[in-house]
Amino acid sequence: MTSGLAAASLKPYLRHCGYGGGLLRPNFRFGDDHQAPLVGFAHEPADARSACIAALDCSDEREVQALVTTMRPLGAPVVLVCAGGRLQWWKQGHAGPTLLITYPASDVPRFFAEKKKELSPEVVYRAKTWA
């Protein structure tokens, strides 16, 4: 990607949000044949019950929503997609994924600084279990 923005590049930001130690898993496999480049969990075991956030790469912006939909079995209510030099924040819901906000690659540090608490494993997991 020309912007340097990729799911793997979000790892330090997600660690800063609280996904430390084994809670952040690269190339996480789930379901029969799915894989997410980066997944953050609230606790062990790392499965659909504890999945909080997934980070994905998408080279075709027209396919982002379909890609996010394929992540539904993962169980992560928050999906961050790196597409076209932008970071997109998606929310998984019963009716399908919803795009909440888009940031240019240059604003990724600001995005994580502003959303640190909202993206923390504790807050995402609490919202997930209460939903």
C-alpha positions as CSV (number, residue, x, y, z in Angstrom):
1,M,0.0,0.0,0.0
2,T,1.4,3.3,-1.0
3,S,0.4,5.1,2.2
4,G,2.1,2.6,4.4
5,L,-1.2,2.0,6.2
6,A,-1.8,-1.7,6.7
7,A,-3.4,-3.8,9.4
8,A,0.0,-4.8,10.7
9,S,1.0,-1.2,11.1
10,L,-1.9,-0.8,13.6
11,K,-0.3,-3.2,16.1
12,P,1.5,-0.5,18.2
13,Y,-1.7,1.6,18.4
14,L,-3.8,-1.3,19.5
15,R,-1.2,-2.2,22.1
16,H,-1.4,1.3,23.4
17,C,-5.2,0.8,23.7
18,G,-4.7,-2.2,26.0
19,Y,-4.2,-5.2,23.7
20,G,-0.9,-6.3,25.2
21,G,0.7,-9.7,25.6
22,G,-1.1,-12.5,23.9
23,L,-4.3,-10.4,23.5
24,L,-3.2,-9.3,20.0
25,R,-2.9,-12.0,17.5
26,P,-1.6,-11.6,13.9
27,N,-2.9,-13.8,11.1
28,F,-5.7,-15.2,13.2
29,R,-7.5,-18.1,11.7
30,F,-11.2,-18.7,12.5
31,G,-14.1,-20.6,11.0
32,D,-13.4,-23.1,8.2
33,D,-11.2,-20.9,6.0
34,H,-11.1,-17.3,7.2
35,Q,-8.1,-15.3,8.5
36,A,-7.8,-11.8,9.9
37,P,-4.5,-10.0,9.7
38,L,-4.7,-8.7,13.3
39,V,-7.2,-9.5,16.0
40,G,-7.5,-8.1,19.6
41,F,-9.1,-10.1,22.4
42,A,-10.3,-9.1,25.8
43,H,-8.9,-12.3,27.5
44,E,-8.0,-15.9,26.9
45,P,-9.2,-18.1,25.3
46,A,-8.8,-16.2,22.0
47,D,-12.1,-17.1,20.4
48,A,-15.4,-15.5,19.2
49,R,-16.5,-14.9,22.8
50,S,-13.5,-12.7,23.6
51,A,-12.8,-11.2,20.2
52,C,-13.0,-7.4,20.4
53,I,-11.4,-5.9,17.4
54,A,-10.2,-7.0,14.0
55,A,-7.8,-5.1,11.6
56,L,-8.0,-5.8,7.9
57,D,-6.5,-4.7,4.6
58,C,-8.6,-4.2,1.5
59,S,-7.2,-3.3,-1.8
60,D,-10.5,-2.6,-3.5
61,E,-12.6,0.0,-1.7
62,R,-15.8,-1.3,-3.4
63,E,-15.3,-4.6,-1.5
64,V,-14.8,-3.3,2.0
65,Q,-18.3,-3.9,3.3
66,A,-18.3,-7.4,1.9
67,L,-15.0,-8.1,3.5
68,V,-16.2,-6.7,6.9
69,T,-19.2,-9.0,6.6
70,T,-17.0,-12.1,6.2
71,M,-15.5,-11.2,9.6
72,R,-18.9,-11.6,11.4
73,P,-18.2,-15.2,12.6
74,L,-15.0,-13.9,14.3
75,G,-17.2,-12.2,16.9
76,A,-15.3,-8.9,16.9
77,P,-17.8,-6.0,17.1
78,V,-15.2,-3.5,16.0
79,V,-13.5,-3.8,12.6
80,L,-10.8,-1.4,11.4
81,V,-10.1,-1.5,7.6
82,C,-7.0,-0.1,5.9
83,A,-8.2,0.8,2.4
84,G,-7.2,3.4,-0.2
85,G,-4.8,5.2,2.2
86,R,-7.6,5.6,4.8
87,L,-8.6,3.9,8.1
88,Q,-12.2,3.0,8.3
89,W,-13.9,2.1,11.6
90,W,-16.8,-0.4,11.1
91,K,-19.2,-1.7,13.7
92,Q,-20.6,-5.2,13.3
93,G,-24.3,-5.4,14.0
94,H,-27.3,-7.8,13.7
95,A,-28.4,-6.1,10.5
96,G,-24.8,-6.1,9.0
97,P,-21.8,-3.8,9.3
98,T,-22.0,-0.1,9.6
99,L,-19.3,2.4,8.7
100,L,-18.8,4.8,11.6
101,I,-16.0,7.0,10.5
102,T,-13.1,7.3,8.0
103,Y,-9.7,8.9,8.7
104,P,-6.9,9.6,6.3
105,A,-3.6,7.7,7.0
106,S,-2.0,10.9,8.2
107,D,-4.6,11.1,11.0
108,V,-4.2,7.5,12.3
109,P,-2.2,8.6,15.4
110,R,-4.9,11.2,16.2
111,F,-7.7,8.6,15.7
112,F,-6.1,6.2,18.2
113,A,-5.4,9.0,20.7
114,E,-9.0,10.2,20.6
115,K,-10.5,6.7,20.6
116,K,-8.1,4.9,23.0
117,K,-10.7,4.4,25.7
118,E,-13.5,3.4,23.3
119,L,-11.3,0.8,21.7
120,S,-9.9,-0.7,24.9
121,P,-10.6,-4.4,25.4
122,E,-12.5,-3.7,28.6
123,V,-14.9,-1.2,27.0
124,V,-15.4,-3.2,23.8
125,Y,-16.0,-6.4,25.7
126,R,-18.4,-4.8,28.1
127,A,-20.4,-3.3,25.2
128,K,-20.3,-6.7,23.4
129,T,-21.6,-8.7,26.4
130,W,-24.3,-6.2,27.3
131,A,-25.6,-6.1,23.7
